[in-house]
Structures are given as C-alpha cells and as structure tokens.
Amino acid sequence: MTETSENSSGFRSELRGHVLLLTLDDVAHRNALSRSIVRGFVDTIIRSRSQGARVIVIAAAGSVFCAGANVNDLAGGWMAANDPETDPVTLFQTLAEERRLVIAAVNGPTLGGGVELTLSCDVVFAEQDAFFCLPEIGLGVVPNTALARLSGIVGPRKALEMIVSRRRVKAAEAAEIGLATQLVSSGEALSLALDFAEKIAVEVSPGALRVSKEYINKYESTDWKGVRVSPTEVPHEEWQEGIRAFSERRRPDFDRFW
C-alpha cells in the first residue's frame, strides 16, 4: 500500500508499505536544504514512527541530490545558531539518532549540507555520476556536522583533506573510503535503496537493529551541542564576506582576515 503526501515545502513524502520515502523536490534550488524542508522532514520522520514505517529512504528529484544549505537561510540566522527548530543540525541529529535504518539514494552532485545529510544516514547508495564536495571553508563557514561525523567514517586525515581542499570526491572514491556504502549504476540508486529497505523491513529484528545503532553511535559518539555551537566561533565578518561573495558570484576577499 502506498500513501503519498504532496508537500509544497520542497519535498514529498510517501509511505510505501513499511518504508517511508522522503524525496527532496525543490529542483529550482537544486534541492538545497531550506528551513521549510528541515522542519517538514523532521515532522514527517517523527510522525512516521506511529504510522508503521520501519525504514526511511531519502532520495531526490532532478539531477542534483542536494546542493547544500539554502544560502539565504544561512545569512538569515543559521550561522548565528538562533533558529534551532529549522537548523539543519536538528534534522541531522534526528536522523543519526533514529532507531530505524536510514538509507540515502544519492543520484547526483551532493554538496555541503547534502554531504552532511548523507553522513547522518546509515547506508548510502551512490550512483556512478554522483560526487561529494564540502565547499564551506571557502565561504568562511564550517561544515559543522561533517567536522563531527566525517572523520569517524573516512579517518581524520582524509576528512581534513576533503574539507580543506573542497574538491569533488567522485562516487567511486566515495565508495572506496566509506563515504558511500555502495557504488551503483546511473538511475539505480533509488530502486536498489527501496529493495534493500523492504528487505530490512521484513527480515530484521527491530530490537536488534535498535541496539546495534545505539551502540555504534555510542562508540562513535557525536557532540551535537558542539556541532550547534561551532559555526558561531567563526568570526562574524568572515562568514558574512563569504556568503555575500557567493551571492554576488565573486571570489571572497579573506586577505584582510589573515
């Protein structure tokens, strides 16, 4: 049985039997995470706990999985950590601490907050044309959730190299270093993710799954309080220059801050 909820907040939700499918659907903004998407995702995930959803799959419409955080929202409060209800960290923490399995079906470019979204999932199917990139520090911003979770997945040196270089990590490399769980052919991520989700939904003990996730997260604990605070430790003038430069399509001038 499939129940579909049309949503004007930049995403769609569908309950496909025991699988909750959340689809980023703001193609005009390259599926960038906005306040409304964050709030809608969190509310839908919480609500689905009483609707029989046993596994969560996150996918995206269009050719881009997620271009990061909405720049206008970044400038309008996220960097100051003054809007916790719609802060992307709230979504990332909700996913990371979710007792059910969370699967990402990555179909294309994944940047910034999009990478952090996948870092908050348990399993990541990445299509061969996808790539992962953390461009934040070039804008005077820190990828705060990646700072907390990336090194546990790829190792501290590789994590720092990815963050500092801001390079595109192609899907094949992502699979090699553990950033992606499985490399799949173009157009197959969603179908394979749904097949895997359905298998988990009927074959896995919920109690054993809950304990497994709980202890993996305990051994690799995330300081979510620190994640929320860390963006505020970047000097205000630096991230303002970075965000302004991005909006004006120019190179930021950080020389005066060195």
N, C-alpha and C positions, 0 to 999 in steps of 0.2 A: 504494500500500500504506500502511495506517495502523497504527501501533503505539501503543497507549495505555498509559500508566503511571499507575495510580491511586496517589495520594500523600496520606498523612494529615497532611502538614506544611503544609497551607494552599494547595496549588497542585496542578495537574495538568499533565502533560507528554504530548504526542503527537508522534510523528514521522509526518508526512503526506507520504510520498514524500521529497522533498528539503527539506521545510520543517519546522522544529521549532516547534511551537506550545506556548507556556507560558501557562497560564491561572491567574491569581490566583483562588483559590477558598476564601476564608475570609469568606463573606458576613456571618456573625455579627459579625465585627470590621471590617466594611466594607473588607475586603481590605487592611488595614494591614500593612505590612512587619514581620514578626517575625523573630527570629533564625533560626527553622527555615525560613522562606521564603527568606531571604537565602542561607543555606547550601545549601538544596535547589536554588535557581535556579543558583547558581554551579557546583555539582557537575554539574547536568544540562547546562549550557552547555558545560562542559569535556568531558564525556563525549560529547556530540553531535558533537564535532569528528571523532571516529573512526567515527561511525555514518552518515555520508553526508549530514548536514544542511548545506545550503548557505545557507539564510536562516533567521532567527529572527523569529518573530512573538510579541509579548506582548499578551495580552488579559485580560479579567476577567469572572468570573461575577457575576450580580446587576446591580444598577443603579448601583453605585459602582465606578469604575475602581480607585482606591486612595486611602484616607483618610490616607496618610502613614505615619509610623513608629509602631510599637506603643509606646504611652506607658509601659507597664510596663518594656519593654526599654530605653527611653530613660533612665528613672530608675535602671535596674539596671546600667548600665555603659557604654552608648554615648556618653553625654556626657563620660565620662572617657577615652574612646578606649582602653579597656583590653581590648577584645574584637575584635581585627581580623578574625578568621575570620568573624564574623557581623555585622560592621559594614556597614550599607547601602552605605557608600563602596566596599567591596570589590566588591559587585555592580555599582555604577555604573561603577567603573573597568573591570571585566571587560567590560561591555557597550560602553563607549566605545572600548576598545582592541581589541575583537573585529574580526577581519579580515573576517568575513561581515557582510552587511547585517542590521540590526536594526530591526524595524518595530513601532510601538506602535499598537494599535487601541483608542482611548480612547472608551468608551461612556457615561461619566457623570462625576460630580464627581471631581476629581483635586486632592489637597491635599498640601502639604509634600513628604515623600519620594516621593509619587506623581508630583509635578511633576518632581522630580529624576530619577526613573526615566525619564520621557519625554525629559528633557534628555540622557540617556545613550544614547538611541536615534537612529537616522539619519533615519527617516521616521515621521511621526505623523499618523494618520488620526483626526480628532476629530469625533464626532457633534454635531449642532447643539445638543443639550441639555446638552452637557458644559461644564464650566468648570474653570479652573485657579486655584489660590489658594496663596499661601505665608504661612501664619499664624505662622511660628515666632517672630519677634521679639516678638510679643505675649505669648509664653510665656517670654521670657528666653533663647531658643535662637536659633542662627543656622542658616539653610538653607545649610550649608557647600558642598554641591555646586552649588547654584544660584549662590552667590557666585562660583564659579569658571567656570561654563559659561553662565549666562543672558545676561550682557552681550554675549557673542560672537554670540548669536542675535538678541536684540531691541535691543541697544545699551545702554550703561551707564546713561543717564538713565532709560530705560524700566524697566530691570532694578531700579534702586534704588527707583523709584516703586512697582513691584509689591511689592517686599519690605517697604518701609516702610508702604505703605497697607494691605497684607494684603487687598486687595479681590479679588473674584471676577472673573477675566478670562474672559468668555464665549467660546465656541468661535469665533464669527465674528471677534472681535477677535484671538483667538489666531492664527487663520489669516492675518489682515492683518499682524501683526507678526512672523510667522515662528515663533511658538511651536508652532503646528501646521502641518504641511505641507499638509494638505488638509482642508477642511470637507465633511462628508458628512451625508446624511440619517440620522435616527434608525434604529438597527438595522442599519446597513450597514457600520460600521467594520470588523468582523472579516472579512466576506466580501470586501470590497474589499482589505483588507490581505493576505488569503490569495491573492487573484488576482494582486496585484502581486508578492507573494513568489514565486509559481510562475513568473511571467514572468521575474523576475530569475534564478531558479534554472536556467533552461534557455537564456537568451539572453545572459547576461553572462559575460565572461571573468573567472575568479577572480583571475588575476594583476592585471588592470587594476583590478578592484574593490579588491583589497588595497592597491595603490599609491595609488589615489585616496583611500581612507580614511586611509592612513598619512600622506599629505602634507597633507590637510585638517586632520588632528589635529595635525600638526607645526606648521603655520602658526598654528593656534589652540590652542596647547599648554595643557594643564591641569596645574597644580601639585598633583598628588594628595597629596604629602606635606603641603602647606599645607592642603589640604582636610581631611585627617585631624586635623591639629593645631588648626585654628581653633576648634572647639567648646570646647576646653579653655581658651581665652583669655577666655571669658565668665565673670565671677565666679561661683563655685560657688553662693553664696547666691541669686543672681538666678535662675538656671535652676531651682534647687530650688523656689523660690517659684512660678515659672511652671508647672512640671509639677504641683506639689501643688495649685495653684489649678485647673488643668484637671481633675485627678482629682476635686476636690471641687465642681466645677461652679460656681465663683465667679470673680469678676474678680481677677486678681493684683494685689497691692499692691507696686508698684515705687517709690512715692513716696520711701521711705527710702533708695533707692539713688542718687537724683539728686544 
